[in-house]
């Protein structure tokens, strides 16, 4: 009797998750696989590791852990999961309504001799960054304009321009054609640039270094340039602040913006949250490496499931 009562409780607890998964994956998965996916997500949240053995033990089911382990292995080996559907699932579970602030980030993780290079787009909300779309890049280098545009366009195709409040990005994500794409689509952005960038003042044609416009700032001071400027052939606005870098040394943080430069520096503070999310994922994945077979984890086809 106790066993049946426990099973009823488990089914009740997972019913909401299974219902949500059915709405998103119903056209692509049968019910048995959806229920398995629900068990997998619940176990992942509980143990916070990608080690198959630990996940299998944490499955809330009456079947043996060995049976659950074989199900996990078959799923990872045989099933091609549409990452756009994962993005829709994350989007549907977000705690507030759009428009959202997005953060673009690239991170490189080294697993033994393997380099894992990921370009990701996350939704930022109250101190938490939710990565919704990502690209596994088959190279050890910065992202290209084409790769960024493809990732952003995937988001727009899935969720629409109207769900974007603004885009935040670091110094890597700058370039004439990239900024042109954002401007043409009316996507608000606040992107950091290097201090030595040349800036053209359209009203008089003068060219100056970006740092020259904000050289007067003292520590923790913020200001914005009162007028439109041109950088790499694109019109935009500038703001600057004097901050301390990771070494504790003062440096300028200069942002290019689509509009509202007076708000840019305050909004940009949220960008570090996606780095925090990446770090948390890295620690979870590293804990799995210690316990799991090395070849499984560095396989790019199975790695994408762990990142998702």
Residue pairs with C-beta under 8 A, 6 or more apart in sequence:
3 62
7 62
10 60
10 61
13 60
14 35
14 38
14 39
14 42
14 60
17 38
17 41
17 42
18 34
18 35
18 38
20 89
20 92
20 93
21 29
21 34
21 37
21 38
21 89
22 31
22 34
23 92
24 85
24 88
24 89
24 92
25 34
25 37
25 85
25 89
26 34
28 82
28 85
29 37
33 75
33 79
36 71
36 75
39 59
39 60
39 61
39 68
40 55
40 59
40 72
40 75
42 58
42 60
43 55
43 56
43 58
43 59
43 60
44 50
44 55
46 58
47 54
47 55
47 58
48 284
48 287
49 55
49 284
49 287
49 288
49 291
50 284
50 285
50 287
50 288
50 292
50 297
50 306
51 287
51 288
51 291
51 292
52 69
52 72
52 73
52 76
52 292
52 296
53 65
53 69
53 291
53 292
54 291
55 68
55 72
56 65
56 66
56 68
56 69
56 71
56 72
57 65
57 68
59 65
59 68
61 68
76 296
76 302
76 305
77 302
81 305
81 308
83 133
83 134
83 304
83 308
84 133
84 154
84 158
86 308
87 132
87 133
87 154
87 155
87 158
88 158
90 123
90 130
90 131
90 132
91 123
91 132
91 158
91 159
94 100
94 123
94 125
94 130
95 125
96 125
98 159
98 162
98 163
98 164
98 165
99 162
99 163
99 164
99 165
100 123
100 124
100 125
100 163
100 164
100 165
101 123
101 124
101 125
101 165
101 166
101 167
101 168
101 267
101 270
102 121
102 122
102 123
102 124
102 155
102 164
102 165
102 166
102 167
102 168
103 121
103 122
103 123
103 124
103 129
103 167
103 168
103 169
103 270
103 271
103 273
103 274
104 119
104 120
104 121
104 148
104 151
104 152
104 167
104 168
104 169
104 173
105 119
105 120
105 122
105 169
105 170
105 274
105 275
105 278
106 117
106 118
106 119
106 120
106 137
106 142
106 143
106 172
107 117
107 118
107 120
107 275
107 278
108 115
108 116
108 117
108 118
108 140
109 115
109 116
109 118
109 282
109 285
110 116
111 289
111 294
111 297
111 298
112 294
112 298
114 298
115 140
116 136
116 298
116 300
116 303
117 136
117 137
117 138
117 139
117 140
117 141
118 134
118 135
118 136
118 137
118 307
119 134
119 135
119 137
119 143
119 147
119 148
119 151
120 131
120 133
120 134
120 135
120 274
120 278
121 131
121 132
121 133
121 134
121 151
121 152
121 155
122 129
122 130
122 131
122 132
122 273
122 274
122 277
123 129
123 130
123 132
124 130
124 168
124 270
124 271
124 273
124 274
127 273
128 273
128 277
129 273
129 274
129 276
129 277
130 277
131 274
131 277
131 278
131 281
131 307
132 155
133 151
133 154
133 155
133 158
134 151
134 304
134 307
134 308
135 147
135 150
135 151
136 300
136 303
136 304
136 307
137 143
137 147
138 300
142 172
143 172
143 173
145 175
145 177
145 178
145 181
148 173
148 178
149 178
149 181
152 167
152 181
152 187
155 164
156 164
156 185
161 185
161 186
161 187
164 187
164 188
165 188
166 187
166 188
166 189
166 190
166 258
166 267
167 182
167 187
167 188
167 189
167 190
167 191
168 189
168 190
168 191
168 267
168 268
168 270
168 271
169 189
169 190
169 191
169 192
169 271
170 191
170 192
170 271
171 191
171 192
171 193
171 194
173 191
174 191
174 193
174 232
174 256
175 232
176 232
176 233
176 234
179 189
179 191
179 231
179 232
179 234
179 236
179 256
180 233
180 234
182 189
182 258
183 234
183 235
183 236
183 258
186 258
187 258
188 257
188 258
188 259
188 260
189 256
189 257
189 258
190 255
190 256
190 257
190 264
190 267
190 268
191 255
191 256
191 257
192 253
192 254
192 255
192 268
193 210
193 231
193 254
193 255
193 256
194 210
194 254
195 209
195 210
195 211
195 251
195 252
195 254
196 209
196 210
196 211
197 209
197 210
197 231
197 232
197 254
198 207
198 208
198 209
198 210
198 231
199 207
199 208
199 209
199 210
199 213
199 229
199 230
199 231
199 238
200 206
200 207
200 229
200 230
200 231
201 207
201 208
201 227
201 229
201 230
202 228
202 229
202 230
202 235
203 227
210 231
210 238
210 240
210 252
210 254
211 252
211 254
213 225
213 238
213 240
213 254
214 223
214 225
214 238
214 240
214 241
214 242
214 252
214 254
215 252
217 223
217 240
217 241
217 242
217 252
218 242
219 242
219 243
219 244
219 250
220 241
220 242
220 243
221 241
221 242
222 239
222 240
222 241
222 265
222 266
223 239
223 240
223 241
224 237
224 238
224 239
224 240
224 261
224 262
224 264
224 265
225 237
225 238
225 239
225 240
225 261
228 235
228 236
228 237
229 235
229 236
229 237
229 238
230 236
231 256
236 256
236 257
236 258
237 256
237 257
237 258
237 259
237 260
237 261
237 264
238 254
238 255
238 256
238 257
238 261
239 254
239 255
239 257
239 261
239 262
239 264
239 265
240 252
240 253
240 254
240 255
240 265
241 252
241 253
241 265
242 250
242 251
242 252
242 253
243 250
243 251
243 252
243 253
244 250
244 251
245 251
253 265
253 268
255 261
255 264
255 265
255 268
257 264
281 307
285 297
285 306
285 307
288 297
288 306
289 297
296 302
297 303
297 306
